[in-house]
Amino acid sequence: MNDSAFNAMATPCGSADGETPVALRLRQAAFDVLNLAVAGRRDEALLALDQLFGLRGRFPGYPLLLDMVAGKLPFQRSGALFVLGGDPLPAALQRHFEEAIAQCQQFLGLPAPCVIVQCRAENRDLHWTLESFPGLAVLHLSTLSPGYPDDLRAVQFHEVAHCFLTCGVRLLDEGLAQLFANRFGGAALPAANPALLPPLRTLLSRASDSMFGESVDSDLAVYLAACRAGVDLLETIHAQGGAKRIVGLFAAVARAGSEAQIARLVEQASGQALPAASAGSGPDAAQATLIEQARDAVFTAWINKNPADLDASIAALEADAVFTEPALLDSLIGAQLNRALLQVNFHSAPPAAQVAHLDMLLKAGECLPAGRLWLWRGTRAILAILLARPNVIKVATAGQQAIQAFDKAAQLIPNDPDLLVQHASLLLNAPEKYGGDRDLGVTKLRQAMQNPLYHEHARNVLLEYGVDAGPPLDVAPTALASASAAIPGAMLAAIPGAIPGATSAATSAATSDGIPGAISGATSATISAPARAAVASDAPVMLQTTGLELRLSAAFTLRPGDLTLRSGERVALVGRNGSGKSMLIETLLGLRRPDKGSVALLVGDPRSAATRQRIGGLLQGSDLPGLTRISEMMALHRTIYHRTDPAVTRALGLEELRERFWSQLSRGQKQRVMLWLALAHVPELALLDEPSLGLDEWFARALRELLTQLPTTLLVISHVPADLLGMDRIVCLDGGKIIADGSLAELMAGQVGAFKGRLRQTLDEPARQAMLALPGLVKPPRQCDDGWELYGGAGFDQTFRHFIEQQRIAAFSLEPVSVEDFLAHIAHAAHDTPTNLPKAAPR
């Protein structure tokens, strides 16, 4: 492709440097916002930030800018920079930053970005450049760095180059930054060392952020070799067409739809073909011996539960030409994955540098047969599950990746014994709705038993799950558990409850005798609410019901009993469908008149216009005229209420919806509008029915943060676990009556306890009677499809372990209870008597 053809691809909007008009506007937008704030024009700065939101939507740096403009984070303008904190930059830092910005601006021909700097006591220097927002970058400089502040010139040139231009491909981003550090900042790189790296094409990946390690210190030689490769590549591109060609490439790569397209763009910009990974000619005799030794070392390491048993084989493989022989690379990836899984299961999590090196090997593994590559990707996803605990979102995402990877591998190498064992691990541990399939998992293990090398390992796992696998071994159950630890790969990797309901039959927190140890923690939700001061017991009563009764049908009457909310309280209302929650909210809002009893609000009668200025309500099933613009609804709201808080508008993202018609909105967008109508005037009392319904995770989190900040007494109907965290009280409703009232911790302890145990096999009568008599049970054991489910209080983990040993139970699991378990219990509250749902003390 000639220069004109490449430039046409790289500059679709016709700009000479590859930047679109929107990108050029964004380079100035953040400057404008912060300059207004520095000048003391805060309202104008907030308005400019709202306009920026409308231009770009919510981007990662938005909360930081908002906190700076709102005065929560002190900052000052310092030359071409904005500095967080009250202290000015040291003179040497300021001088080098100004020089670096000027040099980069002149070389690249781009406007300077808005650079925010903070110096803090850390052990490394960090930059944060927003690929989706080219006008904003954040730099954290460590005051603990050697030579701070006088000898950081090269570091500053390196970081400023990142701020100017980034495309999301680490090789190119680091190459450009190091080019500036070398050319203008006085840094020096060693000579190229291609032996340390996979082929250049392999490095051109958006997923390669970890290929160089978490920081320079994690693997300095690999990092420097990659930087040299990136610098050499960009120097070649610069020689082909100057800095404009580099900028055009970065703009095109940022919009590329695939890694293959990225490689083509780099080839076109550099004028050279990038060599692909070698397919190899097959391992020679010495290499075949290494592969066999590595496989045997994997078995030995799992038997001994000792990751170090793999070190010698890994070192021998890495000393050979692994990047030119796929069989060697395949063996090395398998050994490294098994070592990491052993560490996280029986020792401690592998260090970041080790995980980074493993990901680099996986990226280089694109030369492997597709089936084997998907196998290792699925196993890596199981490692990600273990490392991500207890982050629910990350664990669920990794679980889905594992399922997809193993399904693809199964289409290509259905009889591969490694795949059969690894895939069976996931099938046996994941719940049905997340890809679990016990029968299929057992089938795959039986297939693995046909391979002589895997026969005993697969057989022991079948025994662990209570499946007949042939003549039994004459050993105790604890010995069986230890024997099953010999399974290579992720067979004993715990698939935790953040893939809802998924646990390992042998938990990763195993003791030396193979019996799971105690698991700490009571919930699986990870979104912690900001700390709030406790509501005073003598705070004014904001809402109170007395003798309330509302007959809704011949079969249902709402008689909740007395309910009191004090000013500033946050209360969640939960219960199964049809329990009367929504009807109660409508009655409290004055939309339904009770047959008996009364509702008293501190702010007045909810049916009067003056009182409605002071309350907010969100109902289910609300609708508005389809051809009404959101801006018209907002204008009408402003004419009715005395005020509109911009913080509510920003949190719910209403500016980006202003010009849309109601009929054009998605379900989640409509929910945001209805929430804005309920909260924009900052009511003293807000009654919200399922406020998170339809919201994506971003806006659900923004809503929770907003409700924490508003000075509002809150009554919320919700079945979202994260919504319940941080609530002062939980009120449980069933059959139109309040059956429980207390803090989340109190109700969980009383109703589902601290631990949930599962027995995945049938029990004979003596074992069943012993189970029913277990001390510490908070509710009777429940029989389910594949066995029994038990809930116990504090100390139940020890009781459960003793029962497992005594009854020789082979298939079981034990995990902390979660908020999801509590909500599931409440959803079936009709099956319990009211005495099983104790109320807290009156408030």
N, C-alpha and C positions, 0 to 999 in steps of 0.2 A: 504494500500500500504506500502511495507517495505521500509527501508532506501535506498537500492540500486535502487529500482524502482523510488523512488522520485528523487534521484540524477540524474538518467538518463534523467528524464523529465526536470529537472532544468538546466542541463548542456549539451545541445545538441552538443556542439563542444568539449566536453570532458575535459574542464578545471575544476579543482577541486572546484573552488569557484563560478562557475556559470557564469563567465564573458567570453564572446567570444573573440577570438583573435583581432577582429576589435575594440571591446570595450577597450581592454587593450592598443591597439595602440593609441586610442583617448585620453586615460588618460595622454599620454605623448605629444601628438601633440600640444596642446595649449601652454604647457610649452616651447616647442622648438621655436614656433613662437615668444613669448614674450621675451625669453632669447636672441634671435638674435637681436630683436629691442633694448633691454637694452644695448647690446654690440655695438650698433651703426651700425649694418649691416642691414640697412633698406631694401635694395633691396633683400637680401636673406630672410628676414622676410616676405616680400610680396610674394616672390616665394613660401615659405613654406605655407603661407596662401592660395595661389592658389591650392597647392597640397592638403591641408586640405579640400578645397571646393570640389575638385574632389573626395575625399574619402567620404565626408559626405553630400555634397550639401550645399545649403544655409540654415543655422540654425539660431535660434533667436539671438545667441551671436555674429554672424559674423560681423554685422555693428560695434559693440563695439570693437572687435579685430582690425578691419580695421582702425577705428579712432585712436586707440592706436598706431598701427604700423606706420600709416601715420603721426603721430605727432599732430593730432588734439586734443587728450586728453593726457595731461602730466601724466606720471606714473613712478614708481621706483620699483626696486626689494627690498624686505625687508624680509630677511630670506626665509621662505617657502612661502611667499606671494608676490603678486604684489599690490601696493598701488596706487590708483588714487589720483592725486593732487600733489602739491609740498611739502607738509609737511609730515614728518615721523610719524608713529604711536606712541602714548604714550607708554612708556616702559611696563606698566602693560598689555595693550592690546597685544603688541607684544609677551610678555612672555606667556600669556594664550593661544594665538593662536598656538604658537609653541608646547606647551604642549598638547593641544587638538588634533592637527594634528598627533602628535606622538602616542598618546593613541588610536585614531581611527584607524590609520594605523596598529598598533600592534594587536588590537582586531579583525579587519575585515580581515586582511591579504591582503589588497589591496594597490596598489600604491596611493600616495597622489594625489588628483586632483589639477588642476590649480585654485587657489582661488584668486579672485580679490576683494579687500576691499576698500571701500570708507566711510569715516566718514562725516556725514552732519547733519545739524540742522533740524531734523524731530521729530515727536512725537512717532515713533515706529521703531523697528529694522526689517529689511527685508532681506530675502535671495532669491536668484534666481538660482535654480539648473536646468540644462537643461537635462530633461529625455532622449532626443535623442542624447545627447552629454555628456557622463559621465565624461569627463575629464575637465569640465569647470563649475565654479560656481561663482556667484557675491554676495557679502555681502555688505549691506548698514547698518552701525551702527549709531544710533542717538546720537549726542552729547548732546541731551536734556534728555536722559534716566537718571533716578535716579541712582546716584553712578558712572556715567561716569567719568573717564575710569576705576577706580580701582575695582568696584564691579560688573563687567559684566562677571565674569568667567563662571557661569552656562549658561548664554546666549550664550557665545562663543562656549562652548562645544556642546550646542544644535544646533547651526547653522552649525558648522563644520561637525557634523554628517550628516546633510542634504547634505552638499557638497560631502561627500564621497559616499553616496548611496541613491538613490531614485527610486521609481517604479511607481509613479503617483497615488497611493492609499493613501489618506490622513491619514487614520487610521494607516497604516503601517509606513509611512514616519514620522509622528509625534511621533508614538510610539518609533521608533528607536532613533530619536533625543532626546526624553525625557529620554530614557534609558541611553544614554551617559551623559546627564546633571545630572541625579541622581547618576549614578555609579561613574563618574569621576569628575563632575563639582560642586558637593556640593548642587544640587537642591533637593527638597523634594516634593513629590506628596501626596495629601490626599488619604485616603483609597478609594477603589472602591465604586462607587455609581451608580449601574445599573439602578436605578429608573429614572435617568436623561436622559437616552439614549434609543433609539430603540434597537432591538436585534442586536448582533454583526454582523450577516450576512448582515444586512441592511447597516451597516457602511462601508462594504468592497466594495467601489464603486469609480471608477475614477471620477465620477461626484459629489463627496462628499466634494469638496474643501470648499464649503460655509457652510458645516454642523457645523463647529466649529466657524463660524463668520469670518469676514474679518481680525480680529486680536484677540489676547488674550482678549483684553479689551471689545470686543463686547458681549461676554457671557462667563465669566470666569468659572463659575461652570460647564457648559456643556463642555467647552474646556478641563478642567482638568479631568473631568470624562472620556472623550474620550481618552485623553492621558494615563490615568491609564489603561484603557481597552487595548490600544495598547501595553503598556509596559508589562502588564501581559501576553498578547498573545505571544510577542516576547521572554519573559523570558521562557515560556513553550517550544517554538521552540528551544531556545538555549540549554535547558536541554535535548532535544531530540537528538541534533547533533552538538552543538557548533555553533560558528560564521559562519562556512562554510554553515551550513544549512540555516541560515538567508540570507546570500548573495545569495545562490542558489534560495531561495524563491523569493527574490526581482527580480532576473534576469528572473525567470519564469513568475512572475506576470506582469512584464513590457511587455512581449510578449503575454500575455493571450488575447484571442479573445473575451471574454465575462465576465460579472460579475459573472455568474454562475461558470465559469472555475476558476476565482480568488478564490471564496469561496472553491471550491474543492481543489485547491492547498494549501490554508491555512489549511484546515482540514487535508490534507496529511502530511504537514510539522509539525503540532502541535500534531498530533495523537489524536485529539478530534473532535467530531461532533459539529457543530455550530447550535444552536437552531434556527429554522425559526420563523417568526412572528406568533403569535397566531391568529388563525382564529376567536376566540371569540365565545361566546354562544348566542349572541344577547343581546341588551340593556335591562336592567331591567326597571322597571317603572320610577324610579328617573332619569335614564339616558335618557329615551325617553322624559321625560319632559324637560331636558336640551336641547335636540336636537330640540324640537319644539320651545323653547324659542329663541334659536339661529337663527332659520329660521325667526321668527317674527322680531328679532332684525335686520336682514339683510334688510328686507323690510323697517323698520323704518329708518335705517341709510341712505338708498338711498333717501327716501322721504325728509329727513332733510338735506341731503348732509353733514352728520356729521359722520366721522369715529368713534368718541368716543362713539357713540351709541352702538357699538359692543363690547366695552371693557369688560363690566360686563359678557356677555355671553362667551367671549373668556376665561376670567379668570376662570369661573365656569367649562368650558370644560377641561381646562388644569389641574385643580385640581383633575380631575377624572382619571381613568385608560385608557387614550386614546390609548396607545400602545397595549393594550390587547383586546380592543373592536373596531372592524373596523367601526361600525356605529358612534361611538363617534369621531374617527379620521377623518372620512369623513366629519362630521359636522364642526369639528375644521378647517380642511383645507379650506372648503368653506367660513367660517367666516373670516379666516385670509386673503384669497385672496380678498374677497369683501372689507375688511378694507383697504388693500393696494391699490386697484383700486380706492376707494373713496379718499384716500390721494392724489394719483397722479392726479386725475381729478379735485378735488376741493380745495386742500390745498397745500401740498408740498410733494415731493417724500418721500417714507418711508425710514427710516435709514437703513444702510447696515445690522445692526444686525437683524432687523425685516425681511428683505428679506432672510438673511441666515437661520433664524429659519424656515421660510416658506419652503425653499428648503429642510431642514432637515425633515419636516413633509411630504413633497411630496415623499421623498425617503422612509420614513417609510410607506407611503401609498401603497407600493407594496402588502400589505395584503388585499387591497380593491378589490372588483370586478373589472375586467379589464375595463369595460365600464366607471365606475366612475373615475378610475385612469386616463384614457385618457381624460375624460372631464376636470379634474382639470389640467392636463398637458397643454391642449389647452388654458385654461384660464390663466395659468401662462405664456404662450407664449405671450398672449395679454398684460399682465403686462410688459413683457420684451420689447415689441414694444414701449410702452410708456416711459419706463426708458431709452431706447437706443437712443431716438431722440436726435440730428439729425443725428446720425451715420447711413448712408445709408445701409452699409453692414450688420450691426448688426440688423437693423430693418427688412430688407428683409429676413434675415435668420430666425428671430423669427416669421415673418409672415408665412413663409413656414412651420415652426414647428407647428404653430397653425392650419393651414389647415389640415396637416396630422393627428394631434391628434384628431381633431373633426371628420374627416372622419372615423377614426378607432372607435371612440366612437359611431358614428351613426350606425355602423354595429352591435354593441353589445347592445345598449340601445336606440333604435330609438325614443321611446316615453317618455324618461326622460324629465320632464319639464325644469330642469336646463340646460340640453344639448340643448334643443330646443331654449331657449332664448339666450344662449351664442353663439351657432353656427349661429343663425340668425344674430347676431351682425357682425360676420365676413363675412357672405354671402352678407349682405346688404352694407357693407362698402368697401370690397376689389374689385379691378377692375376684369373684366371677366378673363383676362389671368392669374390672380393670385388667381383664385378660387372663385371670386365673382359670385353670381347668385341671382339676385333680386327676381325672381319668386320662387326659392326654399326657400329663406329667408322668404318671405311672407307666404309660405306654412307652414314653421316650426312655425312661430308665430301664425298662425291660429290653429295649433295643440296645442300649449301651452295654447291657450284660452280655450281649453276643460277642463283644470285643474282649479277648482274653485279658488285655491290660486294664480294662475298666470294670471287669466282672464283679470283683469283690466290693469296689467302691459303690457302684450302682446298687448292688444287693443290700448293702448296709443302709443306704438311704431308704430303700423300700421298706426295710424292717422298721426304720425309725418312724415311718408314716403308717405303720400297722398293716402293711401289705405283705401277703405271703410271697416270699422270694425263694422258696426252696427249703431244704433242711435247715432248721435253726442252729445257730452257733451256741455252744454250751458256755455262755458267759452271762454275767449279770447285766441288767439294763444300763448301768453306768458305764460298763465296759463297751457296750454297744454304742453308746453315745460317743465315747472316745474313739472307737473304731471308725464311726461315720465321719469324724473330723478329718479322715484321710482323703476325703473327696477333694480333688483338685478344683480350682476355680472358685466360683461363688456359691457352692452348694450350701454352705452354712452361713452365707451372708444374710443378715437380717433385712428383710424388706419391710420397713417400719410402717407404723399406722398412718403416716401422712399420705400414703396411698391407702385410702380409708379401709380400715379393717385388715390390712395386710401385715402379718407378722411372720417371723421365722419359727419353724418348729423347734429349732435349737437356737435360742437367742444369742446375739453376738457377745453379750456380756457374760460369757461362760466362765465358770470356775474350773479348777483343775480336774474335777471329777465329771465334767461334762454337763452338770446341771446348771441352768441359767441362774445368774445372780440377781439380786434385787435391782429393780429399775427405778430410778428417782424421777420425780416430776409428775404432776397430776394432769396436765393438759397437753394436747398436741397442737393447739393454736399458738402461733408465734408472734402475732401482732400485739404488742403490749401497749396498753393505754397510758397516756401521760399521767404522772402522779397528780392527784387532786387532793385538796384538803378535805377531811371528813366533814360531812354535813352535821352541824351542831344539833344535838337532840332537842334544843329549845328553839330551833329555827321556826319561823312562822309557818303555819300549815297553809300550803298553796292549794291543795285539793283534798276534799274529804267526801266520802259517800257514807250514807247512813240508811240502813234498811232498804237498800235499792232492790226493786223488783220490776221486771219487764217481761211480760208474757209474749213470746214471739210466735208460738204455734201451740197446738194442742199437746205436742210432745216435748216442747222445750220452753223453759222459763229461765231467764237470766236473774240469778240471785247471788251476786258475787260475794256478799258479805261486806263488812266495813273495809274501806281502802283509804289510806292516808298518804299523801306526798307532802314533804316539807320543802320549803323554798331552797332551791339549789340541788335537790336530789335528782339522781339519774336512775330510773327504774325501768327494767325490761319486763314485758308481759309475754309469757310463753304458754303453750298448750297445744294439744292436738287440733287438727282441723275440725271445725264445728263446735268448739268449746265455748264460743261466745266472745272471743277477744275483740273482733272488729265491732260487734254490736255494743260492747262496753265502751269502746273509744267514741263511737257515734253518740252514745248517751252522755258521756262526759262533755262532749262538745256542744251539747244542746240540740243535736239533730234528731234525737228521739226523746220523747217524753215518757219517763218511767210511770208504771201503774202505781207503784208505791215508793216511799222513801224519797231521798233528796240527794242532790249533788251541790256541794258548796265550793266555790272558787274564791280565793283571796282577791282576785282581780275583778270579780263581779259576776253578773249573770251572763253566761256565754251567748244568750240570745240577743243581747243589746249591742249596738254598733260600737259603743265606747269600749266595751270589754273585748270585742273582737280585734280592736287595735292592739291588744296586749297578749293575745294568744295566737298560736299557729297550729294548723291541722293538716295532716296528709292522710287521705283515704284511699282505699283500694278501688280500682276501676273508674277513677275519675277521667273525664274526657273534656275536650275543649273544641270549639269550632275549627274545622280543618283548614279553612282559608284565612285564619288569623295569623299574622306574623308574631314571632316571639317578642320583637321590639314593641309591638302594640300591647301585648299582655304586660310587659314590664312597665310601659307608660301608664296603663290603667292601674297597676298595683301602686305606683308612686302617687297617683291622685287619691287613692283610698287611704293609704297609710302615711304616717307622719314622717317616716324615714326609710332609707334603703342603705344597708351596709355594704360598701364595695367588697369587703372581705368575703361575703357570701357569694357575690357575683363571681369573684375570682376563683374561689374554691370549687364552685360547681361549673365553671367554664361556660357561663351564659353568653359572654361576648361573642364566642364563635358561632352561637346559634341565633343571634339577633335577627338576621335577615331571612331566616328559614320560616316556612309555613309549618303550622302544627302537624299537618298531614304528611309532611316530608320527614318527620323525625322518627328515629328508631325508638324502640321501647325504652332503652336506657336513657336516651336524650330526653324523652318525655318525662321520665322520672326526675331527671335533673331540673327540668322546668318546674314541675310540681313541688319539688323540694324548695326551689328558690321562692316560689309564691308563699310557701309555708314559713320560711325562715328569714327572708330578706329584710323584714322590719324588726328583726331580733325580738321575738316575743318573750314575755316573761314566763309563759308556760307553752310548751310544744307537745302535742300528742300526735305521734307518727306511726302509721300502720305500714310495716315492712319497708322502711326507708331505703334499704340496700337492694331492693328487688330490681333486677335488670341492670344494675350498675356494674361496669367492669371494675377490676381490682384497683385501678388507679383512683377512680372517683369514689369507690367505696371507702378507700383509705382517707381520701381528702374529706369525705363527709364525716368520718369518725373524728378526724382532727378538728374539723370545724365545730362539731357539737361539743367537743371538749372545751373549746375556747369561748363559746357563746355563754353569756350569763343567763342561762335559761334552765328552768326546771323541766325535766324531760320524762315523758312516759312513752316507751317505744315497744311496739310489737315486732319481734324478730326471732328468726330461727337460724341466724348466721352466727357461728361461734365467736368470731372476732367482735361482733356487735355487743356480745354479752360481757366481754372482758372490760373491766373498768367501771361497770355499773355498780351503784351502791347496793341495789337490791334486785332480786329476781322474784317475780310474782307468778305462780303457776296456776292456771285456770283449767278446769275440766268440768264438763256438764253444766256450765254456767256458774260454777262456784270456785272461789279461791281455795285451793287445796294445799298450797305451800307458799311461804313468804320468808325470804332470808337472803343472805349474801350468796354469791355463786359458790364460794368455797364451802359454806355451811350446807347448802343443798346437795352439792356433789358428794360431800362426805357422808351425808345421811342417806342418800338414795342410790348412789352407784359406788361409793367407797373410794379406794385409792388404786386398786388393781383389778384387771380383767384377765381371767384365765380361760383357756380353751382346751378341751380334751377332744381330740379328733379320732376317736375310736369308740366302739361299744364297750360297755362295762358289764361285768357280771353282777349279780345281785349283792354280794358282800361289798364290792367296790362301790356300787351305787349308794348303798346305805352309808358307807364311810364318807363318801362325798357329801351327802346331804347333812351329815353331822359335823362337817368341817367348822372349826371355830373361826370367827371373823367374817362370815358371810353376811352381807348387808341385804340380800334378797335371795329367794330360793333359786337354785340352779335352773337354767332354762335349757331344754333339749332343743337342739337345732339339727340341721340336715346331716352334718357329719360328726355329731357328738354332743358335747355339753358346753355351755357358757356359764361362767361363775364370776360373781363380783364380790370383792372383799375389801375390808378396811385396812387401816394401818397395821402392818405386821403380817398381813395375809400372804405376802410373798413367801415368807418362811414356812408358814403352814402348808401352802400349796406345794412347795418343794419337798417337804417331808412326805406329803401324800403321794407325790409322783414316785419317789423312791420306794415307799412302802408297798404301793400297788403295782410297781413295775410298769408304769405307763410309758409308752414309747413315743406317742405322737401328741404333742402338747405345745402350748405357747403361753407366755405371760407378758403383759405389758401394762403401763400405767393407763388409767381411765382418761378419757378426753372429754372435752365439752360436747363433742359429737355423741359420745355414749350417754351423757346426761340428757341431751335433747331427744335422743332415740327413746330413752326411758320415759320421758315426759310424754312423748307422742303416743305411748301405750299405757298412759296412766289409768285409763278406764279399766284396765285389767287388774289394777291394784285397788285395795281398799284405801280410804282416806288415811287410815292410821299408818299406812306405809309411806306416807308423804308428810312428814312432820313439819309443822309450822314453826317459824322462829318466834322469839318473844315479841309481844305487841310493841309497836313503835309509835 
